[in-house]
């Protein structure tokens, strides 16, 4: 699938409030086409310099947009993670003292839903980072190829230092969330020897198949695809993705009648 179509699909599959935050890939492609067709570089270097400056200005605005959105989501995730941990602790403390099993199950069911949704949103944000970085690398490659410019290397080096590209904090929260799911919310009984795939199936079976989970799986598959080693891999490519969520993807595909887009 061509990148433009993949990006469009991801935008359609994400939250409505997120859709304006992705790379304006189509507009940048149009600008490249306009620059390359209208400017004989050798004959009009001044005009070419202005056109290149306009292109760089637009790219910088896109990066500012990515950073602002990404950091806002990070802050929100940190707060929500703490709140979920506190809710789990309160329910477990109450049940261990004098709470009823029914009340405990009801409360934990609500928390399970919120944790699954929270996990999904964080994976979508990781995908947001991946796909926008990939889009920038591809659009810069097009620019250099069509215009003879040399923007790609210095610009990507700048991008690698941007907040939206640094996903360590979100990745750690995702892992903590998965540990909570495995150890607290969906514990496997010791006398059963379920595999990870079976464990994932339990998770899917216990929760209704919601849009957030479907979209999460679609995002994971996209991240895996755009980071897969291929014959076109170069030093601008993202490293291959080692999906710790692969058992969730597998179980979802087996248990859900909804096709993964």
NORTAQUI-V718738 format. One record per pair of residues at least 4 apart in sequence whose ideal C-beta (glycine too) atoms are under 7 Angstrom apart, sorted by the first residue. I is the first residue (numbers start at 0). J is the second residue. Records with the same first field share a line. If there is no record, write none. Layout:
I->J / J
This chain:
0->4 / 5
2->6 / 133 / 134 / 137
3->7 / 24 / 25
4->8
5->9 / 221
6->10 / 21 / 22 / 24 / 130 / 134
7->11
8->12 / 260
9->13 / 126 / 130 / 221
10->18 / 21
12->214 / 217 / 260
13->17 / 18 / 123 / 214
20->64 / 68
21->131
22->61 / 131 / 134 / 135
23->27 / 61
24->28 / 134 / 138
25->29
26->30
27->31 / 57 / 138
28->32 / 138 / 141
29->33
30->34 / 54 / 57
31->35 / 141 / 142 / 145
32->36
33->37
34->38 / 50 / 54 / 146
35->145 / 146
38->43 / 46 / 47 / 50
39->43
40->44 / 47 / 147
43->47
44->48
45->49
46->50
47->51
48->52
49->53
50->54
51->55 / 148
52->56
53->57
54->58 / 142
55->59
56->60
57->61
58->62 / 154
59->63
60->64
61->65
62->66 / 158 / 161
63->67
64->68
65->69 / 131 / 163
66->70 / 161 / 162 / 163
67->71
68->72
69->73 / 124 / 128 / 162 / 163
70->74 / 162
71->75
72->76 / 124
73->77 / 168 / 169
74->78
75->79
76->80 / 121 / 169 / 172
77->81
78->82
79->83 / 117
80->84 / 172
81->85
82->86
83->87 / 110 / 113 / 114 / 117
84->88
85->89
86->90 / 110
87->91 / 110 / 183
88->92
89->93
90->94 / 103 / 106 / 107 / 110
91->95
92->96
93->98
94->98 / 103
98->102 / 103
99->103
100->104
101->105
102->106
103->107
104->108
106->110
107->111 / 184
108->112
109->113
110->114 / 184
111->115 / 184 / 206
112->116 / 206
113->117
114->118 / 176 / 179 / 180 / 184
115->119 / 206 / 212
116->120 / 211
117->121 / 176
118->122 / 173 / 176 / 177
119->123 / 211 / 212 / 214 / 215
120->124
121->125 / 169 / 172 / 173 / 176
122->126 / 173 / 215 / 218 / 219
123->127 / 214 / 215 / 218
124->128 / 169
125->129 / 166 / 169 / 170 / 222
126->130 / 218 / 221 / 222
127->131
128->132 / 163 / 164 / 166
129->133 / 222 / 225 / 226 / 237
130->134 / 221 / 225
131->135 / 163
132->136 / 158 / 164 / 237
133->137 / 225 / 237
134->138
135->139 / 158
136->140 / 155 / 235
137->141
138->142
139->143 / 150 / 151 / 154 / 155
140->144 / 151
141->145
142->146 / 148 / 150
143->148 / 149 / 150 / 151
150->154
151->155
152->156
153->157
154->158
155->159 / 235
158->164
159->164
166->170
167->171
168->172
169->173
170->174
171->175
172->176
173->177
174->178
175->179
176->180
177->181 / 243
178->182
179->183 / 184
180->184 / 185 / 202
181->185
182->186
185->201 / 202 / 205
187->191 / 193 / 198
193->197 / 198
194->198
195->199 / 246
196->200 / 246 / 249 / 250
197->201
198->202 / 246
199->203 / 246 / 247 / 249 / 250
200->204 / 250 / 253 / 254
201->205
202->206 / 247
203->208 / 250 / 251 / 254
204->254
208->212 / 213 / 255 / 257
210->214
211->215
212->216 / 251
213->217 / 257
214->218
215->219
216->220 / 248 / 251 / 259
217->221 / 259 / 260
218->222
219->223 / 242 / 244 / 248
220->224 / 248 / 259
221->225
222->226 / 240
223->227 / 240 / 242
225->237
226->237 / 238 / 239 / 240
227->239
228->232 / 239
232->236
244->248
245->249
246->250
247->251
248->252
249->253
250->254
251->255
252->259
